[in-house]
Each structure stands twice: as structure tokens, then as C-alpha cells.
Amino acid sequence: MHNDNQPLIFELSTEGRVGYSLSELDVPAVDLAAILPSEFIRTEEAELPEVSELDIMRHYTALSRRNHGVDSGFYPLGSCTMKYNPKINESVARFAGFANIHPLQDESTVQGALELMYDLQEHLIEITGMDEVTLQPAAGAHGEWTALMMIRAFHEANGDFQRTKVLVPDSAHGTNPASATVAGFDTVTVKSDENGLVDLEDLRRLVGDDTAALMLTNPNTLGLFEEHILDIAEIVHSVGGKVYYDGANLNAVMSKARPGDMGFDCVHLNLHKTFTGPHGGGGPGSGPVGVKADLIPYLPKPVLVKTEEGYHFDYDRPQSIGRVKPFYGNFGINVRAYTYIRSMGPDGLKAVTENAVINANYMMRRLEPYFDLPYNRHCKHEFVLSGSRQKKLGARTLDMAKRLLDFGYHPPTTYFPLNVEEGLMIEPTETESKETLDAFCDAMIQIAKEVEETPEVVQNAPHTTVIGRLDETRAARNPVLRYERETVEV
């Protein structure tokens, strides 16, 4: 249990208390006035907390217990694949030859690191069915933007300056239209049909000479496989557009189906999702992009190549869109993903997909009697429930998500995708045991019953967390981003 009365670090401060000791200065003292303007030189001691080592360790340990992550509990965040990060990945990423190299070292001194990157690219090429891969992009949305910039460069190189529109399904991830806009395109929404899939007739109506690309996740954000994907690709290709694969949901088809075989021209992958890199907290991430042959000239440079002399970066790429990330990209995440792929092997990666799909379908069927299921069909790695039934009884999806906190679970994604009323989007991943899935389902079922019998319990949740129900509108519009020490007049 958390200590609700754990004081903030400034409240722990006692004048004169010290939690560190420094050795005597053993280099000549610097005259700051000789190297810095006077306005940048502090004349008074910084107002910092004065605490002992024990107090500060207890403070940060208490804070860490208030955080939720995949190492501390179930994290069924739909469309984000928050799965366990194997600790062998961390061990390998800390090898001195990987952790202690400098990005400005001569290529001849980092051949092992370059070999790992090249080998990882080859593995991702095989997994995706693409012809070439770049590891530069820093995350999924960055990979989306990178791929769209390559598509734009491809069309402009062919004189197709009128291709200004990117088609995006109404169930798409929010980063898709955002990335298209940042890349300079206009976005056009494609409707879903009654089965939750891309409406082929609407797609045919929207494509034309101004179509640059279609961005698509498969399976889509509803967890449903786009069974007409070959027709979709043909419709877009018939007007000269490109088909882009959002790899956020690759965990559902990895080693079972390849985007390149579905007709996609480029793809981004989330190494911090599908390939078990640490996820969240603003990073680190890694969003490699794979492309088919006709987009290779536009890859970000430098491109890592293998020659008889070894591995080196090729900067001689005149049609490249340029560098999108310094040095090696997020190299540590690359190491973790490579370790995961090599430790799992082809059969292991296939088992990942199979277990992720089995877990999702098992949970969906267990919860189906208690919640509305907008698309009652076999799902892939995730599924979307609707809290419409509970809303009629006075409890919203947000209320139920808050109530889940009392059971020790991170809530699923809520109110997304937008075409599902009161949506609850659940992705169990393959790494969770049946016991964990059952315990989560039991909690969801209990909450559904509470909505019927004692809705106020759900409406006022959470009850056991350090911080209770927030005024979310106020928190979003007037966030308190720094500590302000209270002063007491005596």
C-alpha cells in the first residue's frame, strides 16, 4: 500500500542536514567572473532541500511505487502493446561495447555496433517483406512522418506535384492525420463499413490523381483484420498512390503475415512496442521504416551498407530526404530489439502472435455478456468494448476506467477509436498469464455489477490511490507544472 501522507521533498528539508560528501577540490579554482557575464553568476545559495541520504532514498522509492508500469502490474493499453520487457535485453544493451561507444568514433572502431544495426535491418526486412529499412526514426509518429516525406519526394521526382491528399480511415490512430499534416499533406477521412473495415466504395470514391497515399493499420484499431487488403492496395495503386502501413499493431500478425505481401509500399515499426523496448515516459522509442524498391533512393541518409571492407555509412544519396535523427538513431533500443528477435527466433515470434490473438479473444468472450460488443467477430490482438449499457445506468467509461485503478490495473484505452461510443479498447499482449487475464476480467465484471447495484462506487472512483478524482478539464487547461513552496507567516 502507498503511504498517502508521504511528504514532498521540500517538506522533508531540515536546515543543516546533508545527504552527500564531496572530496576536496583537487584542480585549480576557476574565476567565474572571467568567463561568465555577471548576470549569470549566482550570488546566493540555491534554495535546495536539505535532507539525509536515507530520507531522499525513501522519498524517491515512495514515488516509484506510485508509478505503474509493465514490471509492476497489468497494462492492457489498447493499440500500444505495453508488454513485458525481457531483462536479457537490458543486460545486452549494457555490454561495454554497446553502452560505452561514442557516436563520433571512427567507423573502424565500432564495427560490432554497425554489424548489429545492419543485421537488425535484415531481420526487419524479412519480417515486413520490405526491400530496405532505415533505423533512424526515433518513434512511431516520427517513422510515419519519415515515410510520408519519402512518398512526397517520390511523387515530386515523378512530376506529380498535384498529389496533395493522404487518405486516412476513420478508425485510424490519431498520429496518422497529424503526421500527414506535418508532412505537408491534406488529410481525407475514409469511412468504415458496417463490419468495422474500410468501406471499399467510399475509398473508390475518394481516390484520384491527387492521392499521394493511404495510411492504414492492419489489423485496424478495432482489432479487426482488413480482409480486403489486397483490393484496398489495388484501388490506391490504380491511381498512382502509395499504401502506408502503420506498424503499431504488428504484434497481431508478426511472422504470420507480412505488410509487403499485402501490397504495402512502406511501413514503420515500433521497436518499443512489438519488439519489447521500454515504452513510455516520453521515450526512448525507435520507429524504423521499411520501403519497397522504388522508395529506396529517398531513404534518410546516411544509409548503413555492408561491403567487403566491413560496414559503413553511405552519404552519397542525392535523392535522400536527408537525415532525420543524429548518429545511430536510438541505438540502445535497437540493441534491445535485436536481442529479442535473436532470442525468440522465427518460431518464437510466431508464437508471440498466436498467443496475443488467443489472449485477446479469450478476454473478449469472457467480457462479452457484461458489456456491449460493437463488432461481434473474431478479433486479433485487441478488441473494443462499449460502455453504452453502463452509461444508461449512470456510469461512463471514464468512471469504470477510474474504478479499475482501485484493483491495481492500468485502465485500457478509453473513448478510442472515435467510431465506438463509450469505447474501452483492451490489448492483453502475449506476455500475460491466464491467471492475470482472469483476474482482470473478474475486476471488469465486478465493476459492471457495481454499476447496476451501487453506481456511486464507480462514479466516485478511484478510492485507494494517492490522488483521487481529478478535475480533468481544469488539469488540462491550467496544469501545475512546478512545485511552489508554501510560506507560513509566524
C-alpha positions in Angstrom: 0.0 0.0 0.0 1.1 3.6 -0.7 1.8 6.0 2.1 -0.8 8.7 1.4 1.0 11.0 3.8 4.4 10.8 2.2 5.7 14.4 2.4 7.2 16.2 -0.6 10.9 16.6 -0.7 10.9 20.2 0.4 8.8 19.3 3.4 11.5 16.9 4.5 14.1 19.6 4.5 15.9 20.4 7.7 18.5 23.2 7.8 22.0 21.8 8.0 21.1 18.2 7.1 23.4 16.8 4.4 23.0 13.7 2.2 26.3 13.8 0.4 30.0 14.4 0.8 32.4 15.7 -1.8 36.2 15.3 -1.8 38.4 18.4 -1.6 38.8 20.3 -4.9 42.0 18.9 -6.5 42.1 21.2 -9.5 42.7 25.0 -9.7 39.6 27.0 -8.8 38.0 28.9 -11.8 37.4 32.6 -11.7 33.8 32.6 -12.9 33.8 36.4 -13.4 36.5 35.9 -16.1 34.4 33.6 -18.2 30.8 34.4 -17.5 28.8 37.6 -17.6 27.9 38.8 -14.1 24.1 38.2 -14.6 24.7 34.5 -14.9 26.7 34.2 -11.7 24.8 33.1 -8.6 25.4 35.3 -5.6 23.2 33.4 -3.2 23.0 29.7 -2.4 20.4 27.8 -4.4 17.2 27.0 -2.5 17.5 23.3 -2.4 16.1 20.8 0.1 18.5 19.7 2.8 17.9 16.1 3.5 19.8 13.0 4.6 20.7 10.2 2.2 18.1 7.9 3.9 15.3 10.4 3.6 16.0 11.1 -0.1 16.1 7.4 -0.9 12.8 6.8 0.9 11.3 9.8 -1.0 12.2 8.5 -4.5 11.4 4.9 -3.6 7.9 6.0 -2.5 7.5 8.0 -5.7 8.5 4.9 -7.8 5.8 2.8 -6.0 3.2 5.3 -7.1 4.1 4.8 -10.8 2.5 2.0 -12.8 4.5 0.0 -15.4 4.6 -3.4 -17.0 7.1 -4.5 -14.3 4.6 -3.6 -11.5 1.2 -4.6 -13.0 -1.0 -5.4 -15.9 -1.1 -2.7 -18.5 -3.8 -3.5 -21.1 -3.5 -0.3 -23.1 -5.2 -0.9 -26.4 -3.1 -0.2 -29.6 0.0 0.5 -27.6 1.3 -3.1 -27.0 2.6 -2.5 -23.4 4.2 -5.9 -22.9 6.9 -7.2 -20.7 10.4 -6.1 -21.5 12.7 -9.2 -21.1 15.7 -8.4 -18.8 18.1 -10.1 -21.1 17.6 -7.1 -23.4 18.8 -4.8 -20.6 21.8 -7.0 -20.0 22.9 -7.0 -23.6 22.2 -3.2 -24.0 24.6 -2.7 -21.1 27.5 -4.6 -22.7 30.5 -2.2 -22.7 30.9 -2.5 -26.5 27.4 -1.1 -26.9 26.9 1.2 -23.9 30.2 3.0 -23.9 30.8 3.7 -27.5 30.8 7.3 -28.8 28.8 8.3 -31.9 31.7 10.3 -33.3 34.1 7.3 -33.2 35.7 6.3 -36.4 33.6 3.6 -38.2 36.5 1.2 -38.0 36.3 1.2 -34.2 32.5 0.4 -34.0 32.2 -2.4 -36.5 30.4 -4.6 -34.0 27.7 -2.0 -33.4 27.3 -1.3 -37.1 27.0 -5.1 -37.7 24.2 -5.3 -35.1 22.4 -2.5 -36.8 22.8 -4.0 -40.3 21.7 -7.4 -39.0 18.7 -5.9 -37.3 17.8 -4.2 -40.6 17.9 -7.5 -42.4 15.7 -9.2 -39.8 13.1 -6.4 -40.1 13.2 -6.6 -43.9 12.4 -10.3 -43.6 9.6 -9.7 -41.0 7.9 -6.9 -43.0 8.5 -8.1 -46.6 10.1 -4.8 -47.5 13.3 -4.3 -49.6 15.2 -1.9 -47.3 15.0 -0.5 -43.8 16.3 2.6 -42.0 16.7 2.7 -38.3 16.9 6.4 -38.0 13.4 7.5 -36.9 13.0 8.0 -33.1 9.5 6.7 -32.7 6.3 5.6 -34.4 5.0 9.0 -35.4 8.5 10.1 -36.4 8.5 7.0 -38.7 5.2 7.9 -40.1 6.4 11.4 -41.0 9.7 10.0 -42.4 7.8 7.6 -44.7 5.4 10.3 -45.8 8.3 12.6 -46.7 9.8 9.8 -48.8 6.4 9.3 -50.5 6.3 13.0 -51.2 9.8 13.0 -52.6 8.9 10.1 -54.8 5.9 11.8 -56.3 7.7 15.1 -56.8 10.6 13.3 -58.5 8.0 11.9 -61.0 6.5 15.4 -61.5 3.3 14.6 -59.6 3.1 17.8 -57.6 -0.7 17.6 -57.6 -0.7 14.7 -55.1 -1.6 16.6 -52.0 -4.0 14.3 -50.2 -3.5 11.4 -47.8 -6.4 9.1 -47.1 -6.9 8.0 -43.5 -9.6 5.6 -42.2 -12.0 7.0 -39.5 -10.6 4.3 -37.1 -7.0 5.4 -37.6 -4.5 6.3 -34.9 -4.5 10.0 -34.2 -0.9 10.2 -35.3 -1.8 9.3 -38.9 -3.6 12.6 -39.8 -1.2 14.5 -37.6 1.9 13.1 -39.4 0.3 13.7 -42.8 -0.4 17.3 -41.9 3.2 17.9 -40.6 4.5 16.4 -43.9 2.5 19.0 -45.8 -0.5 16.9 -47.0 -4.2 17.4 -46.6 -6.0 14.5 -45.0 -9.2 12.9 -46.2 -11.2 10.5 -44.0 -12.3 7.2 -45.3 -15.5 5.7 -43.7 -15.7 2.3 -42.1 -18.4 -0.1 -43.2 -20.9 -2.0 -41.0 -18.2 -4.6 -40.3 -15.7 -2.0 -38.9 -13.5 -2.3 -42.0 -12.5 0.2 -44.7 -15.6 0.9 -46.9 -14.3 0.0 -50.4 -16.9 2.0 -52.2 -16.1 5.1 -50.2 -12.4 4.5 -50.9 -13.1 4.2 -54.6 -15.0 7.5 -54.5 -12.2 9.3 -52.8 -9.1 8.2 -54.7 -7.8 10.1 -57.7 -4.9 11.9 -59.3 -4.5 14.0 -56.1 -4.0 10.9 -53.9 -0.5 10.7 -52.5 -1.1 7.7 -50.1 -3.4 5.8 -47.9 -2.3 5.2 -44.3 -3.7 2.0 -42.8 -3.2 -0.1 -39.8 -3.8 -3.9 -40.3 -5.4 -5.2 -38.2 -7.1 -1.9 -37.7 -7.7 -0.1 -34.4 -10.8 -2.1 -33.7 -8.5 -5.2 -33.7 -10.1 -6.4 -36.9 -8.1 -7.7 -39.9 -8.7 -5.8 -43.1 -9.7 -8.9 -45.1 -9.9 -6.9 -48.3 -6.4 -5.5 -48.0 -5.4 -6.7 -51.5 -8.4 -4.9 -53.0 -7.6 -1.8 -51.0 -4.0 -1.8 -52.2 -5.1 -2.2 -55.8 -7.6 0.6 -55.6 -4.9 3.0 -54.3 -2.2 1.8 -56.7 -4.6 2.1 -59.7 -4.5 5.9 -59.3 -0.7 6.0 -58.7 -0.9 6.4 -54.9 1.2 4.6 -52.3 -0.1 2.4 -49.4 1.5 3.0 -46.0 1.4 0.5 -43.1 1.2 1.8 -39.6 3.1 -0.9 -37.7 1.6 -0.2 -34.2 -0.5 -3.3 -34.5 2.2 -5.6 -36.0 2.1 -7.7 -32.8 -1.1 -9.2 -34.2 0.4 -10.6 -37.4 4.2 -10.8 -36.8 5.7 -13.9 -38.6 2.2 -14.8 -39.7 1.6 -12.2 -42.4 3.9 -9.5 -43.9 2.9 -6.0 -44.9 5.0 -6.3 -48.1 2.9 -9.3 -49.2 -0.4 -7.3 -48.6 0.5 -4.6 -51.1 2.0 -2.0 -48.8 4.8 0.2 -50.1 6.3 1.3 -46.8 5.9 0.5 -43.2 7.0 1.8 -39.8 7.6 -0.4 -36.8 7.6 0.4 -33.1 10.6 -1.4 -31.6 9.4 0.0 -28.2 6.1 -1.9 -28.7 6.3 -5.0 -30.8 9.9 -5.7 -30.1 9.9 -5.1 -26.3 11.9 -2.0 -25.9 10.9 0.1 -22.8 7.9 2.1 -23.5 6.5 5.3 -22.1 7.7 8.3 -20.1 8.4 10.2 -23.3 10.9 7.7 -24.7 13.2 6.3 -25.7 11.5 4.9 -28.7 12.5 3.7 -32.1 10.4 3.7 -35.3 12.3 2.1 -38.2 10.9 2.5 -41.7 10.9 -0.2 -44.4 10.3 0.6 -48.0 9.8 -1.2 -51.3 12.4 -0.8 -54.0 11.1 2.3 -55.7 11.3 4.3 -52.5 14.9 3.2 -51.6 16.5 6.3 -53.3 14.7 8.6 -50.8 15.7 6.9 -47.6 17.2 9.1 -44.9 20.9 9.3 -45.2 23.4 8.1 -44.3 22.4 4.5 -45.3 24.2 1.7 -43.5 25.7 -0.6 -46.0 27.9 -3.8 -46.0 31.0 -4.0 -48.2 34.0 -6.3 -48.4 35.8 -3.9 -46.1 33.1 -4.0 -43.5 30.1 -1.8 -42.5 29.9 1.9 -43.2 27.5 4.8 -43.7 26.8 5.8 -47.3 26.2 9.6 -47.6 26.2 9.5 -51.4 22.4 9.5 -51.8 21.4 12.5 -53.9 17.6 11.9 -53.8 17.6 11.3 -50.0 15.2 13.3 -47.8 18.2 13.9 -45.6 19.0 12.9 -42.0 16.0 12.6 -39.7 17.9 11.6 -36.5 21.5 12.1 -35.4 24.1 9.4 -35.2 22.8 5.8 -34.9 19.2 6.6 -34.0 18.1 5.3 -30.6 20.8 2.7 -30.6 20.0 1.2 -27.2 16.5 0.4 -28.3 17.9 -1.2 -31.4 20.1 -3.4 -29.3 17.1 -4.5 -27.2 15.0 -5.3 -30.3 17.8 -7.2 -31.9 18.3 -9.3 -28.7 14.6 -10.0 -28.6 14.5 -11.2 -32.2 17.5 -13.4 -31.8 16.4 -14.9 -28.5 12.9 -15.6 -29.8 13.8 -16.9 -33.3 11.2 -17.4 -36.1 9.1 -19.9 -34.2 9.1 -17.8 -31.1 7.9 -14.7 -32.9 5.1 -16.7 -34.5 4.1 -17.9 -31.0 4.0 -14.3 -29.9 1.4 -13.5 -32.5 -0.6 -16.7 -31.8 -0.7 -16.1 -28.0 -1.5 -12.4 -28.4 -4.6 -13.3 -30.5 -5.7 -16.1 -28.3 -5.5 -13.9 -25.2 -7.5 -11.1 -26.8 -10.2 -13.4 -28.0 -10.4 -15.2 -24.6 -10.9 -11.9 -22.8 -13.4 -10.6 -25.3 -15.6 -13.7 -24.9 -15.4 -13.6 -21.1 -16.4 -9.9 -21.0 -19.0 -10.1 -23.8 -22.0 -10.8 -21.6 -21.3 -7.8 -19.4 -20.5 -5.1 -21.9 -21.7 -4.1 -25.4 -19.5 -5.6 -28.2 -19.9 -3.4 -31.3 -18.2 -5.8 -33.7 -19.0 -9.3 -32.6 -16.5 -11.2 -34.6 -13.1 -12.9 -34.2 -10.5 -10.2 -33.2 -6.8 -10.1 -33.5 -4.5 -8.8 -30.7 -7.0 -6.3 -29.2 -10.7 -5.7 -29.0 -13.1 -2.8 -28.3 -16.0 -2.9 -25.9 -18.6 -0.2 -25.4 -19.8 1.1 -22.1 -23.1 2.3 -23.6 -25.0 -0.1 -21.4 -23.4 1.2 -18.3 -23.8 4.9 -19.4 -27.5 4.4 -19.3 -27.2 3.4 -15.7 -25.2 6.5 -14.8 -21.6 5.3 -15.1 -19.4 6.4 -18.0 -16.5 4.6 -19.5 -14.2 7.1 -17.7 -15.8 6.2 -14.4 -15.1 2.5 -15.0 -11.5 3.2 -16.0 -11.0 5.1 -12.8 -12.5 2.3 -10.8 -10.0 -0.2 -12.3 -7.3 1.8 -10.6 -8.6 0.5 -7.3 -7.9 -3.1 -8.4 -4.3 -2.2 -9.3 -4.7 -2.2 -13.0 -3.8 0.5 -15.5 -7.0 1.3 -17.4 -7.4 0.3 -21.1 -7.5 3.0 -23.8 -10.8 4.9 -23.5 -13.0 6.7 -26.0 -11.0 5.4 -28.9 -11.4 4.7 -31.7 -13.8 7.5 -32.2 -16.4 5.5 -34.1 -17.3 3.4 -31.0 -19.5 5.1 -28.4 -18.0 4.9 -24.9 -15.2 2.8 -26.2 -12.9 0.5 -24.0 -10.0 -0.7 -26.0 -8.2 -3.7 -24.5 -4.9 -5.3 -25.6 -3.6 -8.1 -23.3 -0.5 -8.9 -25.3 1.1 -12.4 -25.3 3.1 -12.0 -22.2 0.3 -12.1 -19.6 -0.7 -15.4 -18.0 -4.2 -16.8 -17.9 -4.4 -16.1 -14.2 -3.7 -12.4 -14.9 -6.3 -12.3 -17.7 -8.9 -13.9 -15.5 -8.2 -11.6 -12.5 -8.6 -8.6 -14.8 -11.8 -9.9 -16.3 -13.1 -10.6 -12.8 -12.4 -7.0 -11.9 -14.2 -5.7 -15.0 -17.2 -8.0 -14.3 -17.4 -6.8 -10.7 -17.3 -3.2 -11.9 -20.2 -3.9 -14.4 -22.2 -5.3 -11.4 -21.4 -2.3 -9.3 -22.7 -0.1 -12.0 -26.0 -1.9 -11.7 -26.2 -2.2 -7.9 -24.1 0.7 -6.4 -23.2 3.1 -9.2 -22.0 5.7 -6.8 -19.0 3.5 -6.0 -17.9 3.7 -9.7 -18.9 7.3 -10.2 -16.6 8.4 -7.4 -13.6 6.2 -8.1 -10.7 5.8 -7.5 -10.9 5.3 -3.7 -7.4 3.8 -2.9 -5.0 5.8 -4.9 -2.7 8.6 -3.6 -4.6 11.2 -5.6 -8.3 10.9 -6.0 -10.6 12.0 -8.8 -9.1 15.0 -10.6 -10.9 17.8 -12.3 -9.5 16.8 -15.7 -10.7 19.8 -17.6 -9.0 22.1 -15.1 -5.9 20.0 -15.1 -5.6 20.1 -18.8 -6.2 23.8 -19.1 -4.4 25.0 -16.1 -1.7 22.4 -15.3 0.6 22.9 -12.3 4.0 22.1 -13.7 6.3 23.1 -10.9 6.4 23.0 -7.1 5.7 26.2 -5.3 6.8 26.1 -1.7 4.2 27.3 0.8 5.3 30.1 3.1 4.0 30.4 6.6 4.0 33.7 8.5 5.0 33.4 12.1 
